[in-house]
Amino acid sequence: MSFEASSRSRFNDADYAIFRQFLEKSCGILLGENKNYLIDSRLRKILSDQKISSLADLVRLVERRGNELLRQTVIDAMTTNETLWFRDRHPFEYFSSTLLPELMQSSDVVGRIWCAASSTGQEPYTISMCIDEYRKKNPLVRRDVSILATDISAGVLEQARSGVYDSLAINRGLSQDRLSRYFKALPNNQWEVKPEIRQRVEYRQLNLKDSLASLGRFDVVFCRNVLIYFSTDLQAEILRKIHGVLKPNGHLFLGGSETPKGLSQYFSMRYYTPGVIYQKK
């Protein structure tokens, strides 16, 4: 598969191919055909700052020892961070109405949830809000749940840890009721997630291509809308590793359009209206 450089492209086919191979090797992202414009727009400032005119030269530079920060900056620039509160709604409704009550009845002291691609924090904070709402409706339930939120991008993790969002981000999926209950108003039309929601969430940088052994075991994994960026083989490998960190009968949420190879080998499907969740075999 090769890039076809258009008249608007800054680089030749060979340059695009070299960068595409670097990106897939580094973080698993598989750029499709005709994505030259994406590379051009997202790397323009980096190339200008580094006074580099060739993608091949950029790849050579980031692969040198001591240039880890520049390498991370390039990966951050190429990572898609589309996210919103209660995205698609029904997975979180099912989590709150069905999975969370099951989880709260477990004998483990603390339940564990992993958000595998947390971006700027909307998903893990959404889950934390669901847990808080459940506990307030069920005051006799003593068990709590911790959330591990990971992402490959250091930049989005820094923003997520801050828990501060502007009005544009707040207005994407968050009800006025939850805004008033779970956020503190700040100057300049910004909002901060309250401590009782933030304290459940631990953020950690992680490349899904790497080993997951150090993460521990989880009751539920959210890996939504991230596998679509990877090759078929890498999708299957990540599913195998997620299966390995799930507790017996643990559950996996994927994005609505994600049905990667290898699912049936490791998971059985548990249907709900209008979606599906995957349970560890």
Secondary structure, 3 states (H helix, E strand, C coil): CCCCCCCCCCCCHHHHHHHHHHHHHHHCCCCCCCCHHHHHHHHHHHHHHHCCCCHHHHHHHHCCCCCHHHHHHHHHHHCCCCCCCCCCCHHHHHHHHHHHHHHHCCCCCEEEEEECCCCCCHHHHHHHHHHHHHHHHCCCCCCEEEEEEEECCHHHHHHHHHCEEEHHHHCCCCCHHHHHHHEEEECCCEEEECHHHHCCEEEEECCCCCCCHHHCCEEEEEECCCHHHCCHHHHHHHHHHHHHHEEEEEEEEECCCCCCCCHHHHEEEEEECCEEEEEEC
